[in-house]
Amino acid sequence: MAKKKIEQEGPDFPLQKDNYILLIIGFAIIMIGFLLMMGGKSDDPNVFNPEIFSFRRITLAPIVVLFGFVFEIWAIMKKPKTEKQD
């Protein structure tokens, strides 16, 4: 009686290594956006600091964060490359 060798492949995960790397990059982009939002605090609570309304905090940082979230969605939806077998 001949035994058939059953080839067992690894578990078939929905995301591949490339997707996880892209997810980490997207997370870093989001963190950079939040870091850009930081600051502008006044030392004296009775004094208003108009620096909180700077271009960096009001415009640039939210755009960077939004780009990070769009990048995350793309990283999840990206199909893995299929390897051609000869």
N, CA, C and O atoms as a CHARMM CRD file, in Angstrom:
* protein
*
  344
    1    1 MET  N      0.84100  -1.17000   0.00000 PROA 1      0.00000
    2    1 MET  CA     0.00000   0.00000   0.00000 PROA 1      0.00000
    3    1 MET  C      0.89300   1.24200   0.00000 PROA 1      0.00000
    4    1 MET  O      1.70100   1.42300   0.91100 PROA 1      0.00000
    5    2 ALA  N      0.75700   2.07200  -0.98500 PROA 2      0.00000
    6    2 ALA  CA     1.58600   3.26800  -1.11400 PROA 2      0.00000
    7    2 ALA  C      0.96000   4.41700  -0.33500 PROA 2      0.00000
    8    2 ALA  O     -0.23400   4.69900  -0.43300 PROA 2      0.00000
    9    3 LYS  N      1.80700   5.05500   0.43000 PROA 3      0.00000
   10    3 LYS  CA     1.32800   6.19900   1.19700 PROA 3      0.00000
   11    3 LYS  C      1.51800   7.45500   0.35300 PROA 3      0.00000
   12    3 LYS  O      2.59100   7.69700  -0.20000 PROA 3      0.00000
   13    4 LYS  N      0.47800   8.22700   0.27100 PROA 4      0.00000
   14    4 LYS  CA     0.57500   9.48200  -0.45700 PROA 4      0.00000
   15    4 LYS  C      1.08500  10.55600   0.50200 PROA 4      0.00000
   16    4 LYS  O      0.61900  10.70800   1.63200 PROA 4      0.00000
   17    5 LYS  N      2.03700  11.26700   0.00100 PROA 5      0.00000
   18    5 LYS  CA     2.59900  12.34400   0.80700 PROA 5      0.00000
   19    5 LYS  C      1.71000  13.58100   0.63500 PROA 5      0.00000
   20    5 LYS  O      1.56100  14.11400  -0.46500 PROA 5      0.00000
   21    6 ILE  N      1.15000  14.00000   1.70800 PROA 6      0.00000
   22    6 ILE  CA     0.28200  15.17300   1.66900 PROA 6      0.00000
   23    6 ILE  C      1.13100  16.38900   2.00500 PROA 6      0.00000
   24    6 ILE  O      1.72400  16.49200   3.07800 PROA 6      0.00000
   25    7 GLU  N      1.16400  17.29500   1.05400 PROA 7      0.00000
   26    7 GLU  CA     1.91800  18.52900   1.27900 PROA 7      0.00000
   27    7 GLU  C      1.02000  19.52400   1.98600 PROA 7      0.00000
   28    7 GLU  O     -0.02100  19.94000   1.47600 PROA 7      0.00000
   29    8 GLN  N      1.45300  19.88200   3.15200 PROA 8      0.00000
   30    8 GLN  CA     0.67000  20.84000   3.91900 PROA 8      0.00000
   31    8 GLN  C      1.35800  22.19200   3.85000 PROA 8      0.00000
   32    8 GLN  O      2.50700  22.34700   4.26200 PROA 8      0.00000
   33    9 GLU  N      0.64300  23.14900   3.33100 PROA 9      0.00000
   34    9 GLU  CA     1.18500  24.49000   3.26000 PROA 9      0.00000
   35    9 GLU  C      0.88400  25.19300   4.57700 PROA 9      0.00000
   36    9 GLU  O      0.05100  24.74500   5.36500 PROA 9      0.00000
   37   10 GLY  N      1.57400  26.29300   4.79400 PROA 10     0.00000
   38   10 GLY  CA     1.33500  27.07000   5.99600 PROA 10     0.00000
   39   10 GLY  C     -0.07900  27.63600   6.00300 PROA 10     0.00000
   40   10 GLY  O     -0.78300  27.58000   4.99400 PROA 10     0.00000
   41   11 PRO  N     -0.48600  28.17500   7.13300 PROA 11     0.00000
   42   11 PRO  CA    -1.83400  28.72500   7.20200 PROA 11     0.00000
   43   11 PRO  C     -2.00400  29.86700   6.20500 PROA 11     0.00000
   44   11 PRO  O     -1.07700  30.63900   5.96300 PROA 11     0.00000
   45   12 ASP  N     -3.17100  29.95800   5.64800 PROA 12     0.00000
   46   12 ASP  CA    -3.45100  30.96700   4.63200 PROA 12     0.00000
   47   12 ASP  C     -4.03200  32.20500   5.31700 PROA 12     0.00000
   48   12 ASP  O     -5.24200  32.30200   5.52100 PROA 12     0.00000
   49   13 PHE  N     -3.16800  33.13700   5.66500 PROA 13     0.00000
   50   13 PHE  CA    -3.59500  34.36100   6.31800 PROA 13     0.00000
   51   13 PHE  C     -4.12000  35.34100   5.27900 PROA 13     0.00000
   52   13 PHE  O     -3.65100  35.34700   4.14100 PROA 13     0.00000
   53   14 PRO  N     -5.08800  36.16900   5.65900 PROA 14     0.00000
   54   14 PRO  CA    -5.60600  37.13400   4.68500 PROA 14     0.00000
   55   14 PRO  C     -4.60600  38.23100   4.32500 PROA 14     0.00000
   56   14 PRO  O     -4.67200  38.79400   3.23300 PROA 14     0.00000
   57   15 LEU  N     -3.69200  38.53400   5.22300 PROA 15     0.00000
   58   15 LEU  CA    -2.68400  39.55300   4.96100 PROA 15     0.00000
   59   15 LEU  C     -1.30200  38.90400   4.92500 PROA 15     0.00000
   60   15 LEU  O     -1.00200  38.00200   5.70800 PROA 15     0.00000
   61   16 GLN  N     -0.48300  39.37300   4.01800 PROA 16     0.00000
   62   16 GLN  CA     0.86900  38.84200   3.88300 PROA 16     0.00000
   63   16 GLN  C      1.86500  39.76500   4.57800 PROA 16     0.00000
   64   16 GLN  O      1.48400  40.78700   5.14800 PROA 16     0.00000
   65   17 LYS  N      3.12200  39.40100   4.52500 PROA 17     0.00000
   66   17 LYS  CA     4.17600  40.16300   5.18000 PROA 17     0.00000
   67   17 LYS  C      4.24200  41.60300   4.65100 PROA 17     0.00000
   68   17 LYS  O      4.43200  42.54700   5.41700 PROA 17     0.00000
   69   18 ASP  N      4.08200  41.75500   3.33600 PROA 18     0.00000
   70   18 ASP  CA     4.11000  43.09300   2.73800 PROA 18     0.00000
   71   18 ASP  C      3.00400  43.97700   3.30400 PROA 18     0.00000
   72   18 ASP  O      3.21800  45.16400   3.54800 PROA 18     0.00000
   73   19 ASN  N      1.81900  43.39600   3.51300 PROA 19     0.00000
   74   19 ASN  CA     0.71400  44.16300   4.06200 PROA 19     0.00000
   75   19 ASN  C      1.03000  44.65800   5.47100 PROA 19     0.00000
   76   19 ASN  O      0.72300  45.79800   5.82100 PROA 19     0.00000
   77   20 TYR  N      1.64100  43.79900   6.26900 PROA 20     0.00000
   78   20 TYR  CA     1.96200  44.19600   7.63800 PROA 20     0.00000
   79   20 TYR  C      3.02900  45.29100   7.66300 PROA 20     0.00000
   80   20 TYR  O      2.97800  46.19500   8.49700 PROA 20     0.00000
   81   21 ILE  N      3.97900  45.20600   6.76200 PROA 21     0.00000
   82   21 ILE  CA     4.99700  46.26000   6.68200 PROA 21     0.00000
   83   21 ILE  C      4.34700  47.58600   6.30400 PROA 21     0.00000
   84   21 ILE  O      4.67500  48.62400   6.87800 PROA 21     0.00000
   85   22 LEU  N      3.43100  47.55800   5.34600 PROA 22     0.00000
   86   22 LEU  CA     2.72900  48.76800   4.94200 PROA 22     0.00000
   87   22 LEU  C      1.84800  49.30200   6.07100 PROA 22     0.00000
   88   22 LEU  O      1.71000  50.51500   6.22400 PROA 22     0.00000
   89   23 LEU  N      1.25300  48.41000   6.86100 PROA 23     0.00000
   90   23 LEU  CA     0.45300  48.85000   8.00100 PROA 23     0.00000
   91   23 LEU  C      1.31400  49.56400   9.03700 PROA 23     0.00000
   92   23 LEU  O      0.88000  50.55500   9.62400 PROA 23     0.00000
   93   24 ILE  N      2.51700  49.07600   9.26400 PROA 24     0.00000
   94   24 ILE  CA     3.42400  49.73100  10.20900 PROA 24     0.00000
   95   24 ILE  C      3.83400  51.10700   9.69000 PROA 24     0.00000
   96   24 ILE  O      3.92100  52.06500  10.45800 PROA 24     0.00000
   97   25 ILE  N      4.08300  51.20100   8.38900 PROA 25     0.00000
   98   25 ILE  CA     4.43600  52.49300   7.78800 PROA 25     0.00000
   99   25 ILE  C      3.26500  53.46800   7.93600 PROA 25     0.00000
  100   25 ILE  O      3.46900  54.63100   8.28500 PROA 25     0.00000
  101   26 GLY  N      2.05800  53.00900   7.67600 PROA 26     0.00000
  102   26 GLY  CA     0.87800  53.85800   7.82500 PROA 26     0.00000
  103   26 GLY  C      0.69300  54.32000   9.25600 PROA 26     0.00000
  104   26 GLY  O      0.33500  55.47200   9.49800 PROA 26     0.00000
  105   27 PHE  N      0.93400  53.43100  10.20700 PROA 27     0.00000
  106   27 PHE  CA     0.83900  53.79800  11.61900 PROA 27     0.00000
  107   27 PHE  C      1.86700  54.87400  11.96400 PROA 27     0.00000
  108   27 PHE  O      1.57200  55.79800  12.72100 PROA 27     0.00000
  109   28 ALA  N      3.07000  54.75400  11.41000 PROA 28     0.00000
  110   28 ALA  CA     4.10800  55.76100  11.64700 PROA 28     0.00000
  111   28 ALA  C      3.70000  57.10900  11.06100 PROA 28     0.00000
  112   28 ALA  O      3.96200  58.14900  11.66500 PROA 28     0.00000
  113   29 ILE  N      3.06300  57.10300   9.89100 PROA 29     0.00000
  114   29 ILE  CA     2.59700  58.35200   9.27900 PROA 29     0.00000
  115   29 ILE  C      1.54900  59.01300  10.17000 PROA 29     0.00000
  116   29 ILE  O      1.57300  60.22900  10.36100 PROA 29     0.00000
  117   30 ILE  N      0.63300  58.22200  10.71300 PROA 30     0.00000
  118   30 ILE  CA    -0.38900  58.76900  11.60300 PROA 30     0.00000
  119   30 ILE  C      0.25500  59.35900  12.85100 PROA 30     0.00000
  120   30 ILE  O     -0.13700  60.43600  13.29900 PROA 30     0.00000
  121   31 MET  N      1.23500  58.66800  13.41300 PROA 31     0.00000
  122   31 MET  CA     1.91500  59.17600  14.61100 PROA 31     0.00000
  123   31 MET  C      2.65400  60.48600  14.31100 PROA 31     0.00000
  124   31 MET  O      2.67500  61.39100  15.14500 PROA 31     0.00000
  125   32 ILE  N      3.24900  60.58500  13.14000 PROA 32     0.00000
  126   32 ILE  CA     3.92300  61.83200  12.75400 PROA 32     0.00000
  127   32 ILE  C      2.90200  62.96900  12.68400 PROA 32     0.00000
  128   32 ILE  O      3.18500  64.08700  13.11700 PROA 32     0.00000
  129   33 GLY  N      1.73000  62.68800  12.14500 PROA 33     0.00000
  130   33 GLY  CA     0.67900  63.70100  12.08600 PROA 33     0.00000
  131   33 GLY  C      0.26200  64.17900  13.46100 PROA 33     0.00000
  132   33 GLY  O      0.07200  65.37700  13.67400 PROA 33     0.00000
  133   34 PHE  N      0.11700  63.24700  14.40400 PROA 34     0.00000
  134   34 PHE  CA    -0.25600  63.64400  15.76300 PROA 34     0.00000
  135   34 PHE  C      0.87900  64.40000  16.45500 PROA 34     0.00000
  136   34 PHE  O      0.62600  65.30900  17.24700 PROA 34     0.00000
  137   35 LEU  N      2.11500  64.03300  16.16400 PROA 35     0.00000
  138   35 LEU  CA     3.24100  64.77600  16.73200 PROA 35     0.00000
  139   35 LEU  C      3.28400  66.21200  16.19100 PROA 35     0.00000
  140   35 LEU  O      3.66400  67.14200  16.90300 PROA 35     0.00000
  141   36 LEU  N      2.89000  66.37600  14.92600 PROA 36     0.00000
  142   36 LEU  CA     2.84600  67.71900  14.35500 PROA 36     0.00000
  143   36 LEU  C      1.76900  68.58600  15.01500 PROA 36     0.00000
  144   36 LEU  O      1.87700  69.81200  15.01600 PROA 36     0.00000
  145   37 MET  N      0.74300  67.96100  15.57000 PROA 37     0.00000
  146   37 MET  CA    -0.32900  68.71100  16.23600 PROA 37     0.00000
  147   37 MET  C      0.06700  69.18700  17.63400 PROA 37     0.00000
  148   37 MET  O     -0.57500  70.08100  18.18600 PROA 37     0.00000
  149   38 MET  N      1.09400  68.61100  18.19700 PROA 38     0.00000
  150   38 MET  CA     1.46500  68.94000  19.57400 PROA 38     0.00000
  151   38 MET  C      2.03200  70.35200  19.68500 PROA 38     0.00000
  152   38 MET  O      2.53600  70.91900  18.71500 PROA 38     0.00000
  153   39 GLY  N      1.93500  70.89800  20.89000 PROA 39     0.00000
  154   39 GLY  CA     2.56400  72.18100  21.19500 PROA 39     0.00000
  155   39 GLY  C      1.59100  73.33000  21.18200 PROA 39     0.00000
  156   39 GLY  O      0.38300  73.14400  21.03700 PROA 39     0.00000
  157   40 GLY  N      2.13500  74.53000  21.33600 PROA 40     0.00000
  158   40 GLY  CA     1.32100  75.72600  21.32900 PROA 40     0.00000
  159   40 GLY  C      0.73900  76.07900  22.68000 PROA 40     0.00000
  160   40 GLY  O     -0.10300  76.97100  22.79200 PROA 40     0.00000
  161   41 LYS  N      1.19100  75.37700  23.70700 PROA 41     0.00000
  162   41 LYS  CA     0.66700  75.60900  25.04800 PROA 41     0.00000
  163   41 LYS  C      1.27900  76.87400  25.63600 PROA 41     0.00000
  164   41 LYS  O      2.44600  77.18200  25.39500 PROA 41     0.00000
  165   42 SER  N      0.48900  77.59500  26.40000 PROA 42     0.00000
  166   42 SER  CA     0.96900  78.80100  27.06600 PROA 42     0.00000
  167   42 SER  C      1.39900  78.44900  28.47600 PROA 42     0.00000
  168   42 SER  O      0.76400  77.62600  29.13500 PROA 42     0.00000
  169   43 ASP  N      2.47900  79.07100  28.94500 PROA 43     0.00000
  170   43 ASP  CA     2.93900  78.82200  30.31200 PROA 43     0.00000
  171   43 ASP  C      1.97600  79.40800  31.34200 PROA 43     0.00000
  172   43 ASP  O      1.78400  78.84100  32.41800 PROA 43     0.00000
  173   44 ASP  N      1.38100  80.53000  31.00600 PROA 44     0.00000
  174   44 ASP  CA     0.43400  81.19300  31.90000 PROA 44     0.00000
  175   44 ASP  C     -0.98100  80.92200  31.38900 PROA 44     0.00000
  176   44 ASP  O     -1.29000  81.26400  30.24700 PROA 44     0.00000
  177   45 PRO  N     -1.85900  80.30900  32.21700 PROA 45     0.00000
  178   45 PRO  CA    -3.21200  80.00100  31.74100 PROA 45     0.00000
  179   45 PRO  C     -4.05800  81.24400  31.45200 PROA 45     0.00000
  180   45 PRO  O     -5.09400  81.13700  30.79500 PROA 45     0.00000
  181   46 ASN  N     -3.63900  82.41500  31.92800 PROA 46     0.00000
  182   46 ASN  CA    -4.39600  83.64100  31.68500 PROA 46     0.00000
  183   46 ASN  C     -3.97800  84.34200  30.39800 PROA 46     0.00000
  184   46 ASN  O     -4.58900  85.33900  30.01400 PROA 46     0.00000
  185   47 VAL  N     -2.94600  83.83600  29.72800 PROA 47     0.00000
  186   47 VAL  CA    -2.43900  84.45300  28.50900 PROA 47     0.00000
  187   47 VAL  C     -2.75700  83.53400  27.32300 PROA 47     0.00000
  188   47 VAL  O     -2.45000  82.34200  27.34500 PROA 47     0.00000
  189   48 PHE  N     -3.37600  84.11200  26.29200 PROA 48     0.00000
  190   48 PHE  CA    -3.71400  83.35000  25.08600 PROA 48     0.00000
  191   48 PHE  C     -2.50400  83.29000  24.16900 PROA 48     0.00000
  192   48 PHE  O     -1.85700  84.30700  23.91600 PROA 48     0.00000
  193   49 ASN  N     -2.20000  82.09700  23.67300 PROA 49     0.00000
  194   49 ASN  CA    -1.08500  81.91200  22.75700 PROA 49     0.00000
  195   49 ASN  C     -1.64600  81.62600  21.36200 PROA 49     0.00000
  196   49 ASN  O     -2.19700  80.54900  21.13300 PROA 49     0.00000
  197   50 PRO  N     -1.51200  82.57300  20.42700 PROA 50     0.00000
  198   50 PRO  CA    -2.07500  82.34200  19.07800 PROA 50     0.00000
  199   50 PRO  C     -1.31300  81.28300  18.27800 PROA 50     0.00000
  200   50 PRO  O     -1.71500  80.95500  17.16100 PROA 50     0.00000
  201   51 GLU  N     -0.23900  80.75400  18.82000 PROA 51     0.00000
  202   51 GLU  CA     0.55300  79.72800  18.12300 PROA 51     0.00000
  203   51 GLU  C     -0.24300  78.43400  17.92600 PROA 51     0.00000
  204   51 GLU  O      0.12100  77.61600  17.08100 PROA 51     0.00000
  205   52 ILE  N     -1.32600  78.23400  18.69400 PROA 52     0.00000
  206   52 ILE  CA    -2.12600  77.01700  18.51100 PROA 52     0.00000
  207   52 ILE  C     -2.83500  77.01300  17.16500 PROA 52     0.00000
  208   52 ILE  O     -3.27700  75.96100  16.70200 PROA 52     0.00000
  209   53 PHE  N     -2.95100  78.18000  16.52800 PROA 53     0.00000
  210   53 PHE  CA    -3.60300  78.27000  15.23000 PROA 53     0.00000
  211   53 PHE  C     -2.59600  78.35600  14.08600 PROA 53     0.00000
  212   53 PHE  O     -2.88700  78.95400  13.05000 PROA 53     0.00000
  213   54 SER  N     -1.43300  77.77200  14.26000 PROA 54     0.00000
  214   54 SER  CA    -0.41900  77.81500  13.20800 PROA 54     0.00000
  215   54 SER  C     -0.81300  76.88900  12.04800 PROA 54     0.00000
  216   54 SER  O     -1.64100  75.99200  12.20600 PROA 54     0.00000
  217   55 PHE  N     -0.21100  77.12500  10.89700 PROA 55     0.00000
  218   55 PHE  CA    -0.45400  76.30700   9.70500 PROA 55     0.00000
  219   55 PHE  C     -0.16100  74.83800   9.98300 PROA 55     0.00000
  220   55 PHE  O     -0.89300  73.95400   9.53800 PROA 55     0.00000
  221   56 ARG  N      0.90600  74.58800  10.71600 PROA 56     0.00000
  222   56 ARG  CA     1.31700  73.21000  10.99100 PROA 56     0.00000
  223   56 ARG  C      0.24500  72.45500  11.76700 PROA 56     0.00000
  224   56 ARG  O     -0.03900  71.29900  11.45400 PROA 56     0.00000
  225   57 ARG  N     -0.35500  73.08600  12.77500 PROA 57     0.00000
  226   57 ARG  CA    -1.32800  72.40200  13.62700 PROA 57     0.00000
  227   57 ARG  C     -2.72400  72.35500  13.01100 PROA 57     0.00000
  228   57 ARG  O     -3.45200  71.38500  13.22000 PROA 57     0.00000
  229   58 ILE  N     -3.10200  73.36700  12.26800 PROA 58     0.00000
  230   58 ILE  CA    -4.46700  73.45300  11.75900 PROA 58     0.00000
  231   58 ILE  C     -4.61400  72.80700  10.38300 PROA 58     0.00000
  232   58 ILE  O     -5.67500  72.25900  10.08400 PROA 58     0.00000
  233   59 THR  N     -3.59800  72.85200   9.54700 PROA 59     0.00000
  234   59 THR  CA    -3.73100  72.36200   8.17900 PROA 59     0.00000
  235   59 THR  C     -2.85100  71.14900   7.89700 PROA 59     0.00000
  236   59 THR  O     -3.34300  70.11000   7.45800 PROA 59     0.00000
  237   60 LEU  N     -1.56200  71.27900   8.14600 PROA 60     0.00000
  238   60 LEU  CA    -0.62300  70.22300   7.76200 PROA 60     0.00000
  239   60 LEU  C     -0.84600  68.92700   8.54100 PROA 60     0.00000
  240   60 LEU  O     -0.92000  67.85600   7.93900 PROA 60     0.00000
  241   61 ALA  N     -0.95300  69.00500   9.84600 PROA 61     0.00000
  242   61 ALA  CA    -1.08600  67.79400  10.66800 PROA 61     0.00000
  243   61 ALA  C     -2.34700  66.99500  10.34300 PROA 61     0.00000
  244   61 ALA  O     -2.25900  65.77600  10.19700 PROA 61     0.00000
  245   62 PRO  N     -3.52700  67.63400  10.22200 PROA 62     0.00000
  246   62 PRO  CA    -4.70600  66.82700   9.85300 PROA 62     0.00000
  247   62 PRO  C     -4.59500  66.18500   8.47000 PROA 62     0.00000
  248   62 PRO  O     -5.10100  65.08300   8.25700 PROA 62     0.00000
  249   63 ILE  N     -3.94400  66.86000   7.54100 PROA 63     0.00000
  250   63 ILE  CA    -3.75700  66.26600   6.21000 PROA 63     0.00000
  251   63 ILE  C     -2.84200  65.04600   6.30500 PROA 63     0.00000
  252   63 ILE  O     -3.09300  64.03200   5.65400 PROA 63     0.00000
  253   64 VAL  N     -1.78800  65.13900   7.10700 PROA 64     0.00000
  254   64 VAL  CA    -0.86900  64.00800   7.27800 PROA 64     0.00000
  255   64 VAL  C     -1.59600  62.83500   7.93500 PROA 64     0.00000
  256   64 VAL  O     -1.42600  61.69000   7.51700 PROA 64     0.00000
  257   65 VAL  N     -2.40200  63.11100   8.95700 PROA 65     0.00000
  258   65 VAL  CA    -3.15000  62.04100   9.62800 PROA 65     0.00000
  259   65 VAL  C     -4.14700  61.40800   8.66600 PROA 65     0.00000
  260   65 VAL  O     -4.26400  60.18400   8.61800 PROA 65     0.00000
  261   66 LEU  N     -4.85800  62.21500   7.90800 PROA 66     0.00000
  262   66 LEU  CA    -5.81800  61.68100   6.94200 PROA 66     0.00000
  263   66 LEU  C     -5.11000  60.82400   5.89200 PROA 66     0.00000
  264   66 LEU  O     -5.60000  59.75400   5.52900 PROA 66     0.00000
  265   67 PHE  N     -3.96600  61.28900   5.40700 PROA 67     0.00000
  266   67 PHE  CA    -3.19000  60.48800   4.46000 PROA 67     0.00000
  267   67 PHE  C     -2.77500  59.15800   5.09300 PROA 67     0.00000
  268   67 PHE  O     -2.79100  58.12100   4.43000 PROA 67     0.00000
  269   68 GLY  N     -2.40500  59.19000   6.37600 PROA 68     0.00000
  270   68 GLY  CA    -2.02800  57.95700   7.06900 PROA 68     0.00000
  271   68 GLY  C     -3.16900  56.96100   7.12500 PROA 68     0.00000
  272   68 GLY  O     -2.95900  55.76300   6.93000 PROA 68     0.00000
  273   69 PHE  N     -4.38500  57.44600   7.39100 PROA 69     0.00000
  274   69 PHE  CA    -5.53700  56.54400   7.43200 PROA 69     0.00000
  275   69 PHE  C     -5.87100  55.99400   6.04600 PROA 69     0.00000
  276   69 PHE  O     -6.22200  54.82200   5.91700 PROA 69     0.00000
  277   70 VAL  N     -5.76600  56.82100   5.01900 PROA 70     0.00000
  278   70 VAL  CA    -5.99100  56.33600   3.65400 PROA 70     0.00000
  279   70 VAL  C     -4.92700  55.30200   3.28800 PROA 70     0.00000
  280   70 VAL  O     -5.23300  54.29600   2.64800 PROA 70     0.00000
  281   71 PHE  N     -3.68400  55.54700   3.69200 PROA 71     0.00000
  282   71 PHE  CA    -2.59600  54.60100   3.44600 PROA 71     0.00000
  283   71 PHE  C     -2.87400  53.27400   4.15000 PROA 71     0.00000
  284   71 PHE  O     -2.60300  52.21000   3.59300 PROA 71     0.00000
  285   72 GLU  N     -3.41500  53.32800   5.37300 PROA 72     0.00000
  286   72 GLU  CA    -3.75500  52.10300   6.11000 PROA 72     0.00000
  287   72 GLU  C     -4.82300  51.30300   5.36800 PROA 72     0.00000
  288   72 GLU  O     -4.71800  50.08200   5.25500 PROA 72     0.00000
  289   73 ILE  N     -5.84600  51.98200   4.86500 PROA 73     0.00000
  290   73 ILE  CA    -6.89800  51.28300   4.12800 PROA 73     0.00000
  291   73 ILE  C     -6.31600  50.62800   2.88200 PROA 73     0.00000
  292   73 ILE  O     -6.64100  49.48500   2.56200 PROA 73     0.00000
  293   74 TRP  N     -5.45000  51.36300   2.17800 PROA 74     0.00000
  294   74 TRP  CA    -4.81200  50.79300   0.98600 PROA 74     0.00000
  295   74 TRP  C     -3.94600  49.58600   1.35800 PROA 74     0.00000
  296   74 TRP  O     -3.92300  48.58900   0.63500 PROA 74     0.00000
  297   75 ALA  N     -3.23400  49.67800   2.48400 PROA 75     0.00000
  298   75 ALA  CA    -2.36200  48.57300   2.90200 PROA 75     0.00000
  299   75 ALA  C     -3.17000  47.32400   3.21900 PROA 75     0.00000
  300   75 ALA  O     -2.70500  46.20900   2.97700 PROA 75     0.00000
  301   76 ILE  N     -4.36400  47.49300   3.75300 PROA 76     0.00000
  302   76 ILE  CA    -5.21200  46.33600   4.05300 PROA 76     0.00000
  303   76 ILE  C     -5.79100  45.74600   2.77500 PROA 76     0.00000
  304   76 ILE  O     -5.87300  44.52500   2.63500 PROA 76     0.00000
  305   77 MET  N     -6.19000  46.60000   1.84800 PROA 77     0.00000
  306   77 MET  CA    -6.84400  46.13300   0.63100 PROA 77     0.00000
  307   77 MET  C     -5.88000  45.61700  -0.43400 PROA 77     0.00000
  308   77 MET  O     -6.30800  44.94200  -1.37000 PROA 77     0.00000
  309   78 LYS  N     -4.60200  45.91900  -0.31000 PROA 78     0.00000
  310   78 LYS  CA    -3.61400  45.53000  -1.31900 PROA 78     0.00000
  311   78 LYS  C     -3.54200  44.01000  -1.42300 PROA 78     0.00000
  312   78 LYS  O     -3.38200  43.31200  -0.42200 PROA 78     0.00000
  313   79 LYS  N     -3.66100  43.51500  -2.64200 PROA 79     0.00000
  314   79 LYS  CA    -3.58700  42.07900  -2.86300 PROA 79     0.00000
  315   79 LYS  C     -2.13000  41.63600  -2.87200 PROA 79     0.00000
  316   79 LYS  O     -1.26900  42.33200  -3.40900 PROA 79     0.00000
  317   80 PRO  N     -1.85400  40.48700  -2.28100 PROA 80     0.00000
  318   80 PRO  CA    -0.46900  40.00000  -2.30800 PROA 80     0.00000
  319   80 PRO  C     -0.09000  39.52600  -3.70500 PROA 80     0.00000
  320   80 PRO  O     -0.93600  39.09500  -4.48800 PROA 80     0.00000
  321   81 LYS  N      1.19800  39.61700  -3.99200 PROA 81     0.00000
  322   81 LYS  CA     1.68700  39.13400  -5.27800 PROA 81     0.00000
  323   81 LYS  C      1.63400  37.61600  -5.30200 PROA 81     0.00000
  324   81 LYS  O      1.99100  36.95300  -4.32900 PROA 81     0.00000
  325   82 THR  N      1.18500  37.08000  -6.42300 PROA 82     0.00000
  326   82 THR  CA     1.15400  35.62700  -6.55600 PROA 82     0.00000
  327   82 THR  C      2.42400  35.16900  -7.23300 PROA 82     0.00000
  328   82 THR  O      2.88100  35.77700  -8.20100 PROA 82     0.00000
  329   83 GLU  N      2.98600  34.10300  -6.72500 PROA 83     0.00000
  330   83 GLU  CA     4.20700  33.56800  -7.28300 PROA 83     0.00000
  331   83 GLU  C      3.86400  32.58500  -8.40700 PROA 83     0.00000
  332   83 GLU  O      2.99000  31.73300  -8.25000 PROA 83     0.00000
  333   84 LYS  N      4.55200  32.71200  -9.52900 PROA 84     0.00000
  334   84 LYS  CA     4.32500  31.81000 -10.64200 PROA 84     0.00000
  335   84 LYS  C      5.14400  30.55000 -10.42400 PROA 84     0.00000
  336   84 LYS  O      6.33100  30.61100 -10.10200 PROA 84     0.00000
  337   85 GLN  N      4.49300  29.40700 -10.60400 PROA 85     0.00000
  338   85 GLN  CA     5.19300  28.14000 -10.46500 PROA 85     0.00000
  339   85 GLN  C      5.45200  27.57800 -11.84400 PROA 85     0.00000
  340   85 GLN  O      4.58200  27.61100 -12.71400 PROA 85     0.00000
  341   86 ASP  N      6.65900  27.05600 -12.03800 PROA 86     0.00000
  342   86 ASP  CA     7.02900  26.47300 -13.33000 PROA 86     0.00000
  343   86 ASP  C      6.53000  25.05200 -13.44500 PROA 86     0.00000
  344   86 ASP  O      6.75000  24.40200 -14.46700 PROA 86     0.00000
